[in-house]
């Protein structure tokens, strides 16, 4: 299993300190950059990638190290630098080399290494007769993928919480461009963050979990898997398990706002308003990947979206450590204007803590002040820390559906307020609908 070693330091890893870390393998190793220039690879004398070191991130977000690395981690005071290294699974000595790189950095800069037991400062001898297959991989894959076939890119990880890191996001984009599936293989104790769960999506991508009794199963559906013809596929005769019961809940708002592409448009205000209305505070941080490292700033988010336009922008937002909340936001240009697609999830310890009564007022706020077009609100059993454990989940139960003023005007208030019930509609469908005209919010009762 590949080993991630993360270095948290109060000072920025400068070229001098990084050079000291890279010499953990001796002067015979070489340095290369990946295709984006954001990752430096420490390679064996034969050119095989051993350790990939990502560009350091300056983290301003409270609780981010504890959220992704566990409560036992001791992070430096904010802000601190987060440097990820990844040891290749193909070379046994690579894990010790990554630990020595981290240990040398913290010796010079202070801070801590995670996992703590990997940190050393000793020299690691690397044999010079490694298999060169990894070095011949297509551009963009060598630093991140452990197994590459004609159809699938396989990434191994043993982190307790696996987030949507910049490296994983780049690997997913590269796999899609190469018409390959991405399969993440983890031990059974690993959990996924919500942004990674959403980015992974469905087929052909998979979360593959190693079974302690042998074999593999799908981390989302629970069905048995087998490695055939260079990819993981469902084994014959498998049945999904029964979802585990829990009293914890996840409240999720999935909504879209559309604004005219004006020069004074600020991105993220709808998300900010919904978050503040439901929790009493705005988000504390945002980023394009995890860890979420930047202080929450709709102005900076707007600047990023403008520089990327007309291409879409994807970001992650996070809440206070004591109030679990995480959201994904996609900004895109459409024929109607600038669309912001938000999925906001909040975690609660019990069903009685869920602010269901606040949903209608959130909908009215978004319609009257932020040009909401649609919003679906659901409630689902799940961990209140908003991570996903392996196994089949209980499906979310819709609480309400909101139709914005533009579409209400288009179909008419009478039709929007009493939509036609379809025969195939499931019995557990939306319990409450809201149709909003100007300054109007009322439940829409299906007939």
N, C-alpha and C positions, 0 to 999 in steps of 0.2 A: 504494500500500500504506500502511495506517495505521502511524503511528510511535508506539511506546511510549517514553517518556523517564522514567527512574527516578532519583530523587534519594535518596542515602544521606547522612545528616547525623548528627553526634554530638549535636546539640541538636534539640529538638522544634520543627518549623515552627509558630510561634505566629501569631496573627492579623496581627500587624504585618509579619512577614516574608512571609507569604502575600500580603498586600496589595501589598507591593513587587513580588512576582513577578507578580501579576495585572496590574499597571500596565505590563507589558512590551508590551502591545498598545495603550496609551494610555487616556485617560479615557473614550473613547467606547464601550468594551466593557461588557457587563453580566454579572452573576453570577446563576446560578440553581442550585437544588438538584434532584437527581433525586427520585423518589418515596420512596426510603428515607431520604434525608437524609445518606447516607454519601458522596456524590459531589457536588462543586461543579463546575459547568460555566461556562466562560468563553465568552461568546457574542458574535457580531458585532453591529454596530449594527442589523442586520436581524433579529436573534434566532436566527441559525444557530449551533448549538454548534460551537466551535472546539477547545477543549481541556477534557478532563475530568480533575479532580484528585481522587484518592481520599483518604480519611482516612488520616493517617500511622499506621504500625504500628511498635511498638517491638520490635526483633528481638533475642532473647537466644540464638538458635541458632547455633552455630559452623558456618562453611562454607556457610551458606544463600545468600549473595550469589554465591559462586563456583559453587555447584551450578546456579543458575538464570540467571546472567549471564555465566559464563565465568571461567576461572582468571586472566584478565588484569585483572579488576576489583579495585580497591583499596578495600575497605570500611573504615569507621572501626572502632575497637575496640568490642567488645561492652559493653553493648547500644547499638545505634544505631537511628535512625529511618529507615524505608523509606517513601517517598512516591511513588506511581505517578501518572504523568500520561499521557494518551493524546490524541494529535493526530488530528483528524478527517481522513479520506481525501478528503473532498469539497472542502476548501479548501486550495490549495497552500501558503498562508502559515502554516497551522496547525502544521506541524512546527517551523518556525523559532520560532513563538510558544512551543511547549512547551519547546524548548531554552532559550529566554530565561527562562522561568519557573524552570526548573531551575538555570540559571546564576546567577540573582539570589538564589535560596535558598542556594546553597552559598557565594556571596560573603558573605552575612550570617551563616551558621551553620557554615561549614566543610563538609568532606565532599567527595563526588564525584558527578558526573552520569554516568549510563550511557544510551546510548553517549556516550563522552567527547567525540566530535567535534560533538555537538549543542549543547554548553553555550556560551551567549553571554550577554551582558547588554545587548545592543542593543535598541532599540525596534523593534517589528515593525508595519509599517503594514498594516491589514486593510481591503480594499476594502469598500464598503458596498452592493454590488449582488449579494450572494450569492443562490443559489437557496434558497428557503425550504422545500423539501420535507422536509429533515431536521427542521426545527422542528415540523412537524405530525405527527411520528410518535407512536404510542401511548405512554402513560406507561410508563417502564421501559426503553425501547429507545434513546432519543435519544443517550445518552452512550456506548453500546457497540457499536451495530450500524451497519455501513457500507452495507448494502443490505437493504431490507425489502420482501418481496413478500407476497402473500396466503398463501403456503404456507411461506416460508422466511425466516429471519433469517441474514444472512451477515456474519461477522466476519472482517476482514482483519488479519493480523499477520505481521511479519517478524522476530520474536524468534528467536534461535538455539535457545532452549529455551522452550517455551510451557507454563506451569503452569496449574493450576486456581486462578486468582486469584478473589478475592471477586467481582470484576466479571463474570468469565466464568460463575461459578456462578450469580449472580443472573440473567444473561442466559439461561442454560439453563433455569432455573426459569420465567422470564417467557415464553420460547418455548413451553415445554410447556403452561403455563396458557393461552396463546393458540392452542394447537393448531397450532404451527408447528415446522418442523425447524430445527435449528441447524447451519449449515455453516461450519466454520473453514477459511479459505483462507490458505495459507502458501507461501513459496518452498520449494524442495526441501531446503535445508540445515536447516530447522526440525525439531526433535525435540519430542515430547510427553512430559510426565512421566506416571508411572503413575497418579496420581489423576485427571488430566485424561483419560487414555486410558480409564479405567474409567467416569468420569462421562459421557463422550461416548457410550459404548455402541454399539449398532448402528443400523440403519435406524429412523427416517428421518434421524437425525443423521449427519454425515459430516465426515471430515477430507479436505479438498480441497487437492491439491498442484499448484502451477503447474509445468508441464513446461518446462524450458529450451528445448526444441525447438518449443514452442507447444502450446497446449491445456492440459488438466488430467487428473489421474488421482487415484484414491482412495488416500489415504495408508495405509489398512489392508489393502486387498485388491490394490491396484496396477492395477485395471481402469481403462480410459479413461473419462472423464466428459465430458459436454457440458451446456451451459447451455440448458435448454429450459423454456419456460412458467414462468419465474420460479424455477427450482430446478436443481440439478445432478443429472443422471441418467446411468445407464450408457450409453455409446455402443454402437451395434450392432456385433456381431462382435468384441468385445474378449476377450482371454484374459489371465488373471492371470499375472504373471511368476513365474519360479522363485525361491524364497527364497534370499537370500544366505547363504553359509556363514560361521560364526564359531566360534571356540573358547571364547568367553565363555559363561557360563551364568547363568540366573536360577532360583533355588529358591523356590517359592511354596507357602506353607501357607494354605489357605482353611478356616477352622474356625468353629464356632459353640459358644458356651457359653450356658447358660440357668440363671439363679439366681432364687430366690424374691425378691420385691420387699421385702426387709427394710430396716429403717432403717439398718443398719450395712453394707449392700452398697457396695463400692467398685468403680467401673468401671475397666476397663483392666488389671487384675491378670493376667488370662490372657495378654494380649498382652505385658505386661512379662515374664512368666515365660518364654514361648516365645522372645522376643527375647534375653533374658539367657542362656538355655540354649544357643542356637545361636551367639551372638557373644561371650559373656563379659561383656556390658554391657547395660544397659537402653536404651530410646530416649533421645535427648537433648532432643527437642522435640515439641510437638504444636500443632495449630491447626485451625480449621474450614475453612481454605483455604491456598493457598500465596501468599507464602512462609510456611513454618512458623516462627512467631516466639516461641512460649511455651516455657519450660523444662518438661520432662516432669513431670507431676504428676497421678497418678490421682485425688487428692483434688479438684483443680480441675476435672478432667474429669467427675467425679461430680457436682459442684455444677452444671455446665452441663447435664448430662443431666437432673438433677432439675428445673431451671427450665424445661426444654423439654417435659418429660413432660406428657401422654402422646404428644406428637409425637416422632418419631424424631430422633436426633442423629447427624450425620455428622462425623467428624474425620479428620485426617491426622497420622501420626507419622513421625518421621525419626530416623535413626541418626547415629553419628559420621561425620565426613567421610571418614576412612580406612577405614571399614567400611560400604560401601554397603548401606543398608537403608531401606525405606519401607513404610508400611502404611496401609490405610484401615480405619476402625472405624465400624460402624453400630450404635447402641444403640436398641432398640425394645421396646415392651411387647407381649407375646403372651399367649395364654391360658395358656401354661405358665409365664410369669414374665417376667423381664427378659432379653432375648436380646442377645448381643453377637456380631455377625458381623464377622469379621476376615479381611482378605487381607494377608498379610505376605510381601514379596518381598525376597530377599537376592541380591546380585550377586557373582559369582566370576570371576576371570580365566581359569580353566581348569576342566575337569571334575574333575580330581584334587583341587581345592580344596573341592569341595562336601562338606559333612559328612553324607552320606547315612546313615551309621551312627547318627547322633544323632536321627533322625526317630522311631524307636520309643520312645526315652526321653522325647522331647518329648511324644509322645502319652500315655504313661503319666502324666507329670507333670500334663498338662492334665485327664486323666480323674480322677485321684485327688485333685487339689487345686482344680480350677477348673470342675468340672461340664461337661466337654466332652460334646457330643452327637454331632457328626460332624467329621471333618477329612479333607480331600483334599490330598495333597502331590504336587506336579508339578515336573518339571525341564524347562527349555526353553532352546534357544540364544537368546541375546539380549545386549544390551550390559550390562556389569557395573555401569554407572552407573545402570541401571534407567530409562533414557529409551528412547523408541521412535522409530526412524527410519522414513521413508516406505517402504512396500513390504510384500509378503506375508511373514509370519513362519512359521517351522517350528512346527507345533502342539506344545503341551507334552505330555510323556510322563508319565503318572501313575506315581508311585513307590509310594504306599501309600494305603489308605483306612482310617480309624479310625472304629469305631462305639462310642459311649459306653455306660456301664453301664446307663443307663435303657433304651435301645433293645435292648441285649443281653438284659436281663431280660424285655422285652416279647416278643421273638421266640424266646427260648431260646438258650442257649449253643451247643447242637449245631448249630442252623440258622445262627446268626450265624457260627460257625467254619467252616462248609462251605456257603456260599451256592450256590444253584442257578445253573449257567451257562446263560445264554440263547443261543439259536442266533444271534441278531443281534449278539451282543457282539463288538466289534472285537478282533483278535488282539493289539493293543498295549495292552490295557486294564491295569488295576491289577496290578502285579507282586506286591505284598504287601498283605495286609489284617491289621488288628489288631482283635481284639474284646476289650473290657475289661469285666470284671466287677469287683467290689470287690477291690482289691489283686491284680488279675490282668491280665497283658498277654501275649498270645501271638499269633503270626501266624495269620491265618485263611486256610486254603488252599482255594481254590475247586475244586470237583470237576468 
